Each structure stands twice: as structure tokens, then as C-alpha cells.
Amino acid sequence: MKVVQKIEQAVNAETIPPGSVIYTAGNAATPQVLLRQLAADTTIRDIEVLSVLLLGNVGMLFDPEVTSRITHRVIFNGPHSREAMNTGGASYQLIHLSDIGNQMRNFVKPGVVFLSVAGPDNGGNYSYGTTVEGCKGAVDAARARKGTIIVERNAKMPFVLGTTLHESEIDYLIDTDYHLPISPVHEPDERARRIARIITELYVQDGSTLQYGIGEVPEAVTDAIIDKGIKDLGIHTELFADAMRKLVVKGIVTNKYLDFNFSTGSIFLARDKYGYDWMNFNSSIQSRPSDFTNYVPTIARMPKMLAINSAIGVDLHSNVWADSLNATRIYSGIGGQADFLRGSYLSKGGVPIIAMKSTTSKGESKIMMKCPEGITTSAIAADPVVIVTEQGAFDPRGLNLAEHAVGIAHLAQPECRDKLLKYIYESKEYHKPQQALNGKPPKGFTTYDMVK
């Protein structure tokens, strides 16, 4: 391992020649110093960069001049890449989070890896810090090809226990010191709290294992769990954020029924410096690559696995989409939603849940007659996913297509619901849809008033 004083000694046209494929860490572990140098050095050209949600001061990577030299393959979109992706300046790399490691090792085979690390420990091991996801698979791939591993050791990066790389696996290291990107606090509104009450009352039990991310609904679910007095929860998640930290600190998460006594995640985010400091050498959490955390058979082994995710929209057949607004307008990415929806259903006592407000901030309904043509779906109509809005919860298990349609229509705001029901009842496509109204509410539908 060569420790360099100047970034130009590690990131240059010699270490990254034309034709190079780079995999870079993302989220809070985005190696900002390395990536800014990559953008600034105009002699580095004709290369490809793969990333998962780049955060921090790296927006210049997607400037037109830089994208003329660098081809971005974005696995999960974010604020820096969104405009470039949707105007031809970057490409969308469709990969389930569970499959990134496999695709790096066997198909993409990057020759260069950028990381932000912490360490070393007494064994000469460096932590991947707050982001492992596909990074280990990329390191494995690069080392198999005698590639180059370039890392920045950020003084503010926590040493998250779990997955590590040894100093012998690192080619270049430069010391840096800057604050990590933080996740915004999403104060839940009343609609989010209604959704959380429904989920908690119907599905969260003592001993449940949780997966959810950031946003109003996760914050509200956390509060509802505390209010209900639930105990002995486990956490096996893709993203570990502050809402989950609150449950660990309060002793509600014990991981009592898991095979290990710590919470597992692949990506870690905090709302402030204190949250990142809390992660440092904290044995109550451990990091694992996404081909472990998001591997469907691993998820299925978790007891009472509750996967709570959001979506952009759902149609009357139960098709769910979360990465895009239409066939070519990409908002985020496939991520790990499909992994957890399928894995949680296979868990004993598990439930896959899509939780979302029934309308956008502009008042447009997210409950639609049909999904946009050509859209990528994270759940198809046959996936037995429970869908929850502030109106109630719809459980499709055991129901036919007409019963799906009637139940999902009831997830919408009343005005939209009535229009959808009118369409369903007047359509010849559905078999006797009014039979789904087994009294009120329809089959599979639980209203908010029934659980509050």
C-alpha cells in the first residue's frame, strides 16, 4: 500500500488509463476527494464509472464536459445524476442490489475501485465505513484482474464493524478529513402517521425483523412501535438510518430471535455527526455486502420479516413501480425493493409491504388505473404484496384480479376511488367485480378506522 500526500499521485491518467472501468462507493461513503480529482483531470478520458447514489460535493462529475470524457453507469440515481441520466448524459445500469457483487465479479469486472474507509484496526484491516453494498464484489473483481484499489481514509468516517479489507488489498491511500453527507430529517405529517398506525397495529409484533429506509413513513413507524410497546425486534436491512438507531438505543431492538445479536445493514446513514460517531466500533451494528443483506434466501430465514418500502405508484392489478416516472424517465433505481419484497414473503410470519401516501404533493393520485406503458416494476400483479395508504391496508393474498382491483381502488382518495370503481364496474375485463364487496369494506381491505 502506498500512502500518498497529493491526490494527483493516485488519480491520474497512468493509474486510470483509457478503457478503465471504475466502481466507486456511494451514499455517505462517496469518496469525494477521489471523484473530484477524476472530474478535474482532463487527461483522464474514455473510461466508465459505476455508482450507487453519489452524495456530497461531487456534482461536477455530471457536468457536460466531464460526461464527454466519462461514461456514467448509474445503478441508483440521485440528485447529482438525475438530470444527466434523463438527458442522455448518463446511462441507467439495471441491477438488483442483491446482484451487484455477482455482476461485478463475473460480468462488469471493474479494474479500478474508489473507496472511503476508516482504520486500520490492530489487524491491519480497514472498514468500508458506511457503505459496503457492491464494493466488496468490486474489490474482489479488481484484485482478480490485478487492478487498482484507491482509497481515501476520512478522519470522520466511522469504523463500522463487519466487512473489512486488509491493507494488503489497497494500492493507494490518501488521508482526508471532511463531514459525511447526512440524511434529512423527515417529520411525519398526519397521513404518514396514519399509515404507520395501520402497519404497526396489523403487522408489527414482538420478535418481528424490520427492514425500512428513510422518510416520513419510517420515522412514523418507529414512533408507532415505541408507542405500542413492542419488544425484542430484530433488524436485517439494506439501509440502516437514524429511525432504526432510535429503536436500538431504546432497547427495543435486541435481535433475540436472530442467529446473531447485532443489527445488520449494507448502507448506513445518519442525520448528524453524532449519528456517525455512534456507529464507530459499535458492536450493536455490523455491515455486510448487499449480496448477503439482500439475498432472498437470507432474508427468508429472518423470523417475521417485515419489509416496508415506498413506491411512486401502484395500479389496479397490484403492479408496483418505484424507480421511474415513465419508461425512460428514471427517478431513483431498482435498488433492493424487489429483493426484500420477495424474501419477506418467504419468511415465516413475514409480510412484504408497500407503504405510500395515496397522492403526490401536487395532489395527483398514486393509485392508477394502469401502470405507465413500458415502466419497470419492482412487484408484479402476482407478487403478494400488502399495500398501505392513509385510507387503509389491502392484502391481495387469496384474491382474484377483480378483487385486487376493487380493493386497491379503496386505497385512493374518495374522489379518485369512485372514478376507479366506476371504471371497474363498467368494464368487461373483470369477472363480476362487485362480488369483491363482501359487505363493506371489500375483500382484503382494512380501513384505517378499523385499526386506529
Secondary structure, 3 states (H helix, E strand, C coil): CEECCCHHHCCCCCCCCCCCEEEECCECCCCHHHHHHHHHCCCCCCEEEEEECECCCCHHHHCHHHHCCEEEEEEECCCCCHHHHCCCCCEECCCCHHHHHHHHHHHHCCCEEEEEEECCCCCCEEECCCECCCHHHHHHHHHHCCCEEEEEEECCCCCCCECEEEHHHCCEEEEECCCCCCCCCCCCCHHHHHHHHHHHHHHCCCCCEEECCCCHHHHHHHHHHHHHCCCCEEEECCEECHHHHHHHHCCCECCCCCCCCCEEECEECCCCHHHHHHHCCCCCEEECCHHHHCCHHHHHCCCCEEEEECCCEEECCCCEECCECCCCCECCCCCCHHHHHHHHHHCCCCEEEEECCCECCCCCECEECCCCCCCCCCECCCCCCEEEECCEEECCCCCCHHHHHHHHHCCCCHHHHHHHHHHHHHCCCCCCHHHHCCCCCCCCEEEHHHCC
